Amino acid sequence: MSKLTHEYQHTEESFFKIPLDITVMSVYNTVTTLLTEVIHVIILIDNKSGDPIYNQIYAQIRSQIMNGDLKEHELLPSIRALAKDLRISFLTTKRAYDELEKDGFLYTVQGKGCYVAPKNTELIREESLRKIEEHIEQIVQLASLGGISEEEILEIFHYVKEEADHLNGA
């Protein structure tokens, strides 16, 4: 069973706190009941973005898989249902799903639909390393601007790690 809803966000006070300069976005929220599980997929389409719509869908579903919001083997909305609810071309949605499948985030069962693929630990590791590199680049830039030494950065790192370990009971 599938329930599709359409909402439009016009103000900064909205649930998603979308900035006023991003005008109207289509919000896709599907709740699919599979046995006793309820699956939520939320897709925001920014028609003013320079990013192609298929890429916006790809990035958001990928992010929800990587964050654990979508679990392994969960059924995603059908390509046609997603396209209809977002009021976009079936081919656009199909392209996003095809890219997700090619990159190992989805798998298709003929006649049943698309499911979240089991997590690829190497892919997760690479994604984490990429994010860490981006943050380190920002840290290096900030340190350079503030005249902060490598030793001070490492001292901060060790302090933050100790605090995190303490909070996590390690």
SVG drawing of the C-alpha trace seen along z (x, -y; Angstrom):
<svg xmlns="http://www.w3.org/2000/svg" viewBox="-2 -35 55 45">
<polyline fill="none" stroke="black" stroke-width="0.4" points="0.0,0.0 1.4,-3.4 0.3,-6.9 1.7,-9.8 1.4,-13.4 2.4,-16.6 3.3,-19.7 4.7,-23.1 7.1,-25.1 6.7,-28.9 8.2,-30.3 11.3,-30.0 9.1,-29.0 8.1,-25.8 9.0,-22.3 12.1,-22.0 13.2,-25.6 13.9,-26.2 15.5,-29.7 13.3,-32.2 15.5,-32.6 14.8,-29.0 11.1,-29.6 8.8,-26.7 10.0,-23.1 8.0,-20.0 8.2,-17.7 7.8,-14.0 6.9,-12.0 5.9,-8.4 5.0,-6.0 5.0,-2.4 3.8,0.4 5.7,3.6 4.7,6.3 5.0,4.2 7.7,1.7 6.9,-1.8 9.4,-3.4 9.7,-7.2 11.3,-8.7 11.5,-12.5 12.6,-14.1 12.9,-17.9 13.0,-19.2 14.4,-22.7 13.2,-23.7 15.5,-26.8 18.6,-24.8 21.2,-24.3 21.4,-20.7 19.4,-18.3 16.3,-16.8 17.5,-13.2 20.7,-14.2 18.7,-15.8 16.7,-12.6 19.9,-10.5 21.7,-12.6 18.8,-12.6 18.0,-8.9 21.7,-8.1 22.0,-10.4 19.1,-8.7 20.6,-5.3 24.1,-6.4 22.5,-8.0 20.6,-4.9 17.2,-6.5 16.5,-3.9 17.4,-0.4 18.8,2.5 16.2,4.4 13.5,1.8 11.2,1.2 11.4,-2.2 8.4,-3.8 7.9,-2.7 9.5,-4.8 6.1,-5.7 4.6,-6.6 7.6,-8.8 7.4,-10.5 3.7,-11.1 3.9,-12.6 6.8,-14.8 5.1,-15.7 8.2,-14.9 9.0,-12.6 9.1,-8.9 12.5,-8.9 14.0,-11.4 13.0,-9.2 14.2,-6.1 17.6,-7.7 18.0,-8.5 17.1,-4.9 19.4,-3.5 22.3,-5.6 21.6,-4.5 21.5,-0.8 24.7,-1.2 26.5,-2.7 25.4,0.1 22.7,-1.6 19.7,0.2 18.8,3.5 15.8,4.4 13.6,7.5 11.7,8.0 8.0,7.4 8.4,6.4 10.3,3.1 13.5,1.4 15.0,2.1 17.8,0.6 20.9,2.7 23.0,4.0 25.6,1.4 28.9,1.7 31.4,1.1 34.1,0.0 31.8,-2.5 30.9,-3.9 34.6,-4.1 35.4,-6.0 32.5,-8.4 33.7,-9.0 37.3,-9.6 36.0,-12.1 34.0,-14.0 37.0,-14.0 39.3,-15.3 36.8,-18.2 36.7,-19.1 40.5,-18.9 40.9,-21.3 38.6,-23.7 40.5,-23.3 43.8,-24.0 42.4,-27.1 41.0,-28.4 44.3,-27.6 46.3,-29.5 44.0,-32.5 44.2,-32.4 47.9,-31.6 47.2,-28.3 49.9,-25.7 49.7,-22.1 50.5,-21.2 47.5,-23.3 45.2,-21.6 46.4,-18.2 45.9,-19.2 42.3,-20.3 41.7,-17.0 42.9,-14.9 40.8,-16.9 37.6,-16.6 38.3,-12.8 38.7,-12.3 35.4,-14.1 33.6,-12.0 35.1,-8.8 34.0,-9.8 30.5,-10.6 30.3,-7.2 31.6,-5.3 34.9,-4.3"/>
</svg>
